[in-house]
Amino acid sequence: MKKYLWVFLTLICIGILTVLNFPVGSKALSITFHSFIEMLFIIPPVFILLGLLDVWVPRERMVKYMGNGSGLKGVLLSLFIGSAAAGPLYAAFPVSAVLMRKGTSFFNVMVFIGAWSTTKIPMILFEIESLGAAFAITRLLIDIPGIIIIAFLLSKICSKEEIKDIYEGAEKD
Amino acid sequence: MDSYLLYVITMVLLLLSFFKDREKTRIAIKKGWKAFENILPEFLVVILFVGAVLAVLDPQTISKLIGEDSGLTGVVSAALVGSVTLIPGFIAFPTAALLLRAGAGYMQIGAFISALMMVGVVTMPVEIKYFGKKMTILRNMMAFIFSFVVAFVIKKVMG
């Protein structure tokens, strides 16, 4: 139950907010309810896929395709897996823990997170519809090098020990 | 729409897995459930936060912050608003289109969309659990700075 301490504290804060300012508070609760329903709808397949990935894909194969020294192939594969994903960014983090456990290089994990956050294929189609092809494609063309540069900088700035700690954390669950 | 596709793919793979090896499939589902249960408290905090933030920052408030002639301040506000909100794309893009029609500049919208997708202040509790504080803060800071690059390029291209 201790795990849910912050959930209760946040609920209490929103409760107080509702008492002080009913319209804002009730709106917060109704948006939360909608995101909760959305989460229940989108999240289950992501976690089932994560379990299947964990059980069926052998570590050696993952290392070969996405590990250190997987080169351009690894980067492209990380970009593709991230872009083909569905669901909010916070669902990408548990998936990346499995990728790390399977021996994906840190750089590729960061590319995967970048792609999940911003180059998701279904979202791009939607973006073209709403904001026009020029806007969406310009953003895509600048995002891909951006994702790779950010992933590169992150994997260079952090020391080997820090990255090792993150990988050990991913082993835990 | 894409979530239905996700369900179809998951079902096909799950059935395939089930026919090949029941025991392994059972373990896979158990592992998925454990991973979900493990992160559920953080997920709940995130969606509660999102509810509170979006209740305060409604489209009218956002359009005031990044409306026409808001200039560089508008770009910074746009990136900040994008960073603290978590709006699904199917709402974010039409909202952005409305904001554009209401007079927001391309530069502001570019910063808003980019920060919205890549920077996640409210999702930090989840990210920290997997990547630690330092990495989480660094990634979000870099993504924040990058959204200005996107804003600038979008402005150059869209005029």
Interface residues (C-beta under 8 A of the other chain):
Chain A: K3 Y4 W6 V7 T10 L11 C13 I14 L17 V24 G25 K27 A28 L29 S30 I31 T32 F33 S35 F36 E38 M39 F41 I42 I43 P44 P45 V46 F47 I48 L49 L50 G51 L52 D54 V55 W56 A86 G87 P88 L89 Y90 F93 P94 S96 A97 V98 M110 I113 G114 S117 T118 K120 P122 M123 F126 E127 E129 S130 L131 A134 F135 T138 R139 I142 D143 G146 I150 L153 L154 I157 C158 E162 D165 I166 G169 A170 D173
Chain B: M1 D2 S3 L5 L6 Y7 I9 T10 L13 L14 S17 K24 T25 I27 A28 I29 K30 K31 G32 W33 K34 A35 F36 N38 I39 P41 E42 F43 L44 V45 V46 I47 L48 F49 V50 G51 A52 L54 A55 V56 L86 P88 G89 F90 F93 P94 A96 A97 L100 Y106 I109 G110 I113 S114 M117 M118 G120 T123 P125 V126 E127 K129 Y130 F131 G132 K134 M135 L138 R139 M142 A143 F146 V149 V150 V153 I154 V157 M158
